[in-house]
Amino acid sequence: MSTSLYTNAVIRTPALPVHAGLSALLVEDGIVTWLGPVDEAPAADSVVDVQALAGENALITPAFVDAHVHATDSGLALSGLDLSAARSARDVLDAVAAFAASLPEGAVLLGHGFDESAWPRESQVPPTAAELDRAAGGRAVYLSQASIHSALVSTGLLKLAEATPGYDPSGWVRRDAHHVVREAAFAGITPEQRQSAQRRALEHAASLGIAAIHECGGPGTSSEDDFTDVLALGRLPELPEVYGYWGELMGAAKAVDLGAVGAGGDLYADGALGSRTAHLTSDYLDGDGCGFGYVTAEQVRDHLLDCHRHSSTGRFVQGGFHAIGDAAIATVLDGFALAAAKLGGNGVTGAEVLRESRHRIEHVEIVDKALIARFVEYGIVASMQPAFDRLWGGEHQMYAQRLGVARSLASNPMGQMHAVGVMLAFGSDSPVTPLDPWGSVRAAANHFNPAQRMSLKSAFAAHTRGGWRAAHRDDEGVLAPGKPATFAVWQAPAGLVGTLPALLPALPDEPLPDLPDCRLTVLRGEKIYG
């Protein structure tokens, strides 16, 4: 039995006053056993001077949880072709040509992150399949759009999806056609390459103060082998923990067999706004129609009932759906109502049974007050990504182009949802947006619409304790005696505001301050970074 003492830091903890100054934290066998002033610290087997590690403004906080991640894609994006800086079709083709030169003949060129909505309005037309063929020297090319719900592909891959919904002869595929070509493109990745990408993603997460992720897999997103490989890595002591969600309709038994905590995550009720496949009640301004719904309320009902059949005392199989547009979210919530009518008894209502399970909806981008009220009624966790508003919200970015300014400013209403008691769990949807927990906290507090902003304190809680609670780990995410010693050490370059770093400028016209730098990440008393 060994003890470790972490001294000379400001600590975010309910066990000490907010203005306690420099404090210390004692860890014994993975548990916090003491917190208090530095000059009252007990003896320990090892002592870490946090101020020496992190300098002035040294801070210890609970570690982050990212509640929506795709580990393999994230790792491949870290080592593959990053197209997020491209601002034209020519930029994409030049990047493809340069990257192709480093690949062997016959290799599949994988890239990610192009976002044509960020290009000049007059040139938001991506390259064609034929142009990709030439740029890549005949190699197969798969370039996922930032949302990962559509892709640009070369001619050989495109032919595999002919006559499939979402096929387009230009080479920009969506819907089922996208799933077909994505599976083919990723089939060439070896198990060793896949596991290397997964490990890289998890190591990168740890370097950002993230101690746990929720891995979202399922048909059309990842294979069963891919999913179980990530879960296995999450059991290693040197990496963040992984809580898996397998998104297959009526797949509760499979989710349990695979080791998942839920049959949800990327179980698609619709697509994405970037690809104009999110299902809306009103048409897109810059495209035909209002997107696509992939499930019915009856299917949602049956899936939730399937999850409850495979649950047991103290072990919940959470259901959940990817739902972005208001029409898709309404369909899912209608399914909750149908499930509630089938559950309950002995004085317990169906809504109460649903609330206990903490089922989830991922993303929740377009939602109104009436729909939000139903989240409260059924105790649904809203797994949201604040970076979506930062990257695509406001009056001029992608949401405004797709939806108009009014719907753009009403999107991602995390502040409104928090205010009425919806349980929030924040994440990145990496690699759709980068792993960036402090950036997400700031984005929630700095929403384009001031009416939707959260306090930094509430946003931080949603990205820490909220992620644990979303996975039914209610004892996690807070530093106090008797709680798990899962925390991160930060150097806060802009200083501290109480026990949080300064993330917003003191005056409106000032630039945003630099984000904190992680110096150490500890998971249940064991160092996973630093």
Secondary structure by P-SEA (a helix, b strand, c coil): cbbbbbccccccccccccccccbbbbbccccccccccccccccccccccccccccccbbbccbbbbcccaaaaaaaaaccccccccccaaaaaaaaaaaaaaccccbbbbbcbbbcccccccccccccaaaaaaaacccbbbbbcccccbbbbcaaaaaaccccccccccccccaaaaaaaaaaaaccccaaaaaaaaaaaaaaaaaacccccccccccccccaaaaaaaaaaaacccccbbbbbbbccccaaaaaaaccccccccccccccccccccccccccccccccbbbcccaaaaaaaaaaaaaaccccccbbbbbbcccaaaaaaaaaaaaaaaaacccccccaaaaaaaabbbbcccccccaaaaaaaaaacccccccaaaaaccccccccccccccaaaaaaccaaaaaaaaccbbbbbcccccccccaaaaaaaaaccccccccccaaaaaaaacaaaaaaacccccccccccccccbbbbbccccccccccccccccccccccccccccbbbcccccccc
